[in-house]
Amino acid sequence: MLAAGALLLAPAARAKAKLKIAVFSKHLQFVQGEELAKAAAGVGFDGVEIALRTGGHIEPAAVAKDLPPLVAILRRHGLEVPMVTTGIADAETPFTEDILKVASELGIRNYRFGAYKWDATKPYDGQLESMKPRLAKLAVLNARYGMCAMYHTHSGAGVVGASIWDLWYLMRDLDPAAIGINFDVAHATIEGGLGGWIDSFKITGRYLRGIAVKDFAWSKDAKGVAQAQWTPIGDGMVRLPQFFSMVAETPFSGPVQMHYEYPLGGANEGKTAISIPKEEVYIAMKNDLHKTRAMMAQAGL
């Protein structure tokens, strides 16, 4: 009987844990410490992606002094800290090892890095080869501290990682536990709205380490030039239900991050003083969070 019961329970035991959602603290730059924790928990987030970079909630030079107490405050409010966002480009970036050491000691295993640029005056294949040693050296440092560097995918001309295939080429010989991709589905849709975003998601494969969620729509500016304009979740053209169904078919386990780039009185830009009441920001965040959770639940995430 026990064996039969165990067999009946096996599928449930194998079910994947529900993905948790963190808010990028850039959009809560107008609150600090205890108030930051109360705001994130009050909206309903599972965690906070801490901006640990110049002008962020934590300055890189002060990581040893300021990160532990902030993480402690967030955790007291039931919030996780699945990752930090940094200005790290490679192992030579100032304070890189300090950041990895402190984050690792706190049990944080992921950090966002990247922002490589193409030099349009030089062949791209040679530039790719020159980037490989930089990533390899960073991967070695990450392995030492049990950390993973997640390259955030942006859109735009001259941006390494916009196509995402270039990241696959750069990372394909490296350990995905040390170097991975933070897939921004909105930026990927900007680069390939019909099917390119689907292919670029699939090529991430075992290097998919994080997912950033936001929405956008194309509109023309005053000069008649089409521009991507950020929107609340569900008001744009990102096929989030389809995307989450694709995620459900992978072994991805997080972290998922919510970004708020559409106009929110300066909160969208990381302003420390905003032009609208805080409550309006929190309502917008909560609406996007609820819509995202509903779509994820529909996909079984």
C-alpha positions in Angstrom: 0.0 0.0 0.0 2.8 2.4 0.8 4.5 1.8 -2.5 1.2 2.4 -4.3 0.7 5.6 -2.4 4.2 6.7 -3.2 3.5 6.1 -6.9 0.3 8.2 -6.7 2.2 11.1 -5.1 5.2 11.0 -7.4 3.8 13.3 -10.2 2.9 16.0 -7.6 6.3 15.7 -6.0 7.9 16.2 -9.4 5.9 19.3 -10.2 7.9 22.4 -10.6 7.8 25.1 -8.0 5.9 28.2 -9.0 8.2 30.9 -10.3 8.7 33.9 -8.0 8.7 37.5 -9.2 11.1 40.2 -8.0 10.8 44.0 -8.6 13.8 45.9 -10.0 14.7 48.3 -7.2 15.6 51.0 -9.7 11.8 51.7 -9.9 11.6 52.2 -6.2 14.6 54.4 -5.9 12.5 57.0 -4.1 12.3 54.8 -1.0 15.1 53.3 1.0 15.7 50.6 3.7 12.6 49.7 5.7 10.3 51.8 3.4 11.6 50.0 0.3 10.9 46.6 1.9 7.4 47.7 3.0 6.6 49.0 -0.5 7.8 45.8 -2.3 6.0 43.5 0.1 2.9 45.7 0.1 2.6 45.5 -3.7 2.9 41.7 -3.5 6.3 40.9 -4.9 8.2 37.8 -3.9 11.5 39.5 -3.9 13.7 42.5 -4.9 16.4 42.8 -7.5 18.7 45.2 -5.9 20.3 47.9 -8.0 24.0 47.6 -6.8 25.6 50.1 -9.1 26.5 53.8 -9.2 23.4 55.7 -8.3 21.5 52.6 -7.2 20.3 51.5 -3.8 23.8 50.3 -3.0 27.0 51.9 -4.3 29.6 49.4 -5.4 32.3 51.0 -3.2 30.0 50.5 -0.1 28.9 47.0 -0.8 30.4 45.4 2.2 28.9 48.0 4.6 25.5 48.6 3.0 24.4 45.4 1.2 24.1 43.0 4.3 21.8 45.3 6.3 19.5 46.0 3.3 19.3 42.3 2.5 18.4 41.6 6.2 15.6 44.2 6.1 14.1 42.8 3.0 14.3 39.2 4.3 12.6 40.3 7.6 9.7 41.4 5.4 9.5 38.0 3.8 11.2 39.1 0.6 13.9 37.2 -1.3 16.9 38.7 -2.9 17.5 36.4 -5.9 19.9 38.8 -7.7 21.6 42.1 -7.8 22.1 44.4 -10.9 25.6 45.7 -11.3 27.7 47.8 -13.6 30.2 44.9 -14.0 31.5 44.4 -17.5 34.3 42.0 -16.8 36.6 40.9 -14.0 38.6 44.1 -14.3 35.6 46.4 -13.4 36.3 48.1 -10.1 34.8 46.4 -7.0 33.8 43.3 -9.0 35.4 40.8 -6.5 34.1 42.8 -3.5 30.5 42.5 -5.0 30.8 38.8 -5.7 32.3 38.0 -2.3 29.6 39.9 -0.3 26.7 38.7 -2.4 27.9 35.1 -2.2 28.2 35.3 1.6 24.6 36.5 1.7 23.4 33.6 -0.4 22.7 35.7 -3.5 23.7 33.6 -6.5 22.9 35.8 -9.5 24.0 39.2 -10.8 23.2 41.2 -13.9 26.1 42.4 -16.0 26.8 43.3 -19.6 26.3 46.4 -21.8 29.0 45.4 -24.4 29.0 47.5 -27.5 30.0 46.9 -31.1 32.6 49.1 -32.9 31.0 49.7 -36.3 34.4 50.5 -37.8 35.8 47.0 -37.1 34.8 43.5 -38.3 32.3 41.9 -35.9 33.9 38.4 -36.0 37.2 39.8 -34.6 35.3 41.6 -31.9 33.6 38.5 -30.8 36.9 36.7 -30.4 38.2 39.5 -28.3 35.2 39.3 -26.0 35.5 35.6 -25.3 38.6 35.9 -23.0 36.8 38.6 -21.0 33.8 36.3 -20.3 36.0 33.3 -19.6 38.0 35.2 -17.0 34.8 36.5 -15.4 33.4 32.9 -15.4 36.4 31.7 -13.5 35.9 34.4 -10.9 32.2 33.6 -10.6 33.0 29.9 -10.1 35.2 30.8 -7.2 32.3 32.5 -5.4 29.5 30.3 -6.6 27.9 33.1 -8.6 26.4 33.4 -12.0 26.7 36.5 -14.2 23.5 37.1 -16.2 24.0 39.2 -19.4 20.9 41.3 -19.8 19.6 41.5 -23.4 18.7 44.9 -24.7 17.7 46.2 -28.1 19.2 48.7 -30.4 21.9 49.3 -33.0 25.4 48.6 -31.8 24.3 46.6 -28.8 26.0 43.2 -28.2 23.3 40.7 -27.2 20.5 42.4 -29.1 20.3 39.4 -31.5 21.1 37.0 -28.6 22.8 34.7 -31.0 26.0 36.6 -30.4 25.7 35.8 -26.7 25.2 32.1 -27.5 28.4 32.1 -29.5 30.3 33.9 -26.8 29.1 31.6 -24.0 28.8 28.2 -25.7 32.0 26.9 -24.3 31.5 28.3 -20.8 29.8 26.8 -17.7 26.2 28.0 -17.6 26.4 27.9 -13.8 28.9 30.8 -14.1 27.8 32.7 -17.1 24.2 33.0 -18.4 21.6 35.2 -20.1 18.9 37.4 -18.6 16.3 37.3 -21.3 14.3 40.5 -21.7 11.3 39.4 -23.7 10.2 42.9 -24.6 13.7 43.9 -26.0 13.8 40.6 -27.9 10.4 41.4 -29.4 11.6 44.8 -30.5 14.5 43.1 -32.3 12.3 40.3 -33.8 8.6 40.9 -33.5 7.3 38.2 -35.8 9.5 35.2 -35.0 12.9 36.4 -34.2 12.1 36.6 -30.5 11.0 33.0 -30.5 14.2 31.8 -32.1 16.4 34.0 -29.9 14.6 32.6 -26.8 15.2 29.1 -27.9 18.9 29.6 -28.6 19.4 30.6 -25.0 19.0 27.0 -24.1 20.9 26.0 -21.0 22.2 29.5 -20.6 18.8 30.9 -19.7 19.3 32.1 -16.2 16.8 35.0 -15.7 13.8 36.6 -17.4 12.8 40.3 -17.4 9.2 41.2 -18.1 7.8 44.4 -19.6 5.6 45.4 -22.6 5.8 48.0 -25.4 4.0 49.1 -28.6 5.3 50.9 -31.7 4.2 54.5 -32.3 5.5 57.4 -34.4 7.2 60.4 -32.7 6.7 64.0 -33.8 9.0 63.5 -36.8 7.0 60.5 -37.9 9.7 58.0 -36.9 8.5 54.8 -35.4 9.7 54.3 -31.8 9.2 51.6 -29.2 7.1 53.0 -26.4 6.9 51.2 -23.1 3.4 50.3 -21.9 1.7 48.6 -18.9 1.6 44.8 -19.1 -1.0 43.7 -21.6 -1.3 47.1 -23.4 1.5 46.4 -25.8 2.5 43.8 -28.4 4.7 41.4 -26.4 3.1 38.0 -26.7 3.4 37.2 -23.0 0.9 34.3 -22.8 2.8 32.6 -25.7 6.1 33.4 -24.1 5.2 31.9 -20.7 3.9 28.8 -22.4 7.4 28.4 -24.0 9.1 29.0 -20.6 6.9 26.3 -19.1 8.5 23.8 -21.5 11.9 24.5 -20.2 13.6 23.7 -16.9 13.9 27.4 -16.0 13.5 28.1 -12.3 14.0 31.8 -12.0 14.6 34.6 -11.2 11.8 36.5 -12.9 12.0 40.3 -12.7 9.4 43.0 -13.3 10.6 46.3 -15.0 8.5 49.4 -15.2 9.8 51.6 -18.0 6.6 53.4 -19.0 5.9 56.9 -17.6 5.5 56.7 -13.8 6.4 60.2 -12.5 10.1 59.4 -12.7 9.9 56.0 -11.0 10.4 54.5 -14.4 13.7 56.3 -14.7 15.0 55.5 -11.2 14.4 59.0 -9.9 14.9 59.6 -6.1 12.2 62.2 -6.2 9.0 61.5 -8.2 6.3 63.8 -9.5 3.3 61.6 -8.6 2.1 60.2 -5.3 3.9 57.0 -4.3 0.5 55.2 -4.1 0.0 55.7 -7.9 3.3 54.0 -8.5 2.3 51.1 -6.2 -1.1 50.7 -7.9 0.5 50.5 -11.4 3.1 48.0 -10.1 0.3 45.9 -8.5 -1.8 45.9 -11.7 1.1 44.7 -13.8 2.1 42.1 -11.3 -1.4 40.7 -11.1 -1.7 40.5 -14.9 1.7 38.8 -15.1 0.9 36.3 -12.4 -2.4 35.5 -14.1 -0.6 34.8 -17.5 2.0 32.7 -15.7 -0.6 30.7 -13.9 -2.4 30.0 -17.1 0.9 28.6 -18.5 1.4 26.5 -15.3 4.2 28.6 -14.0 
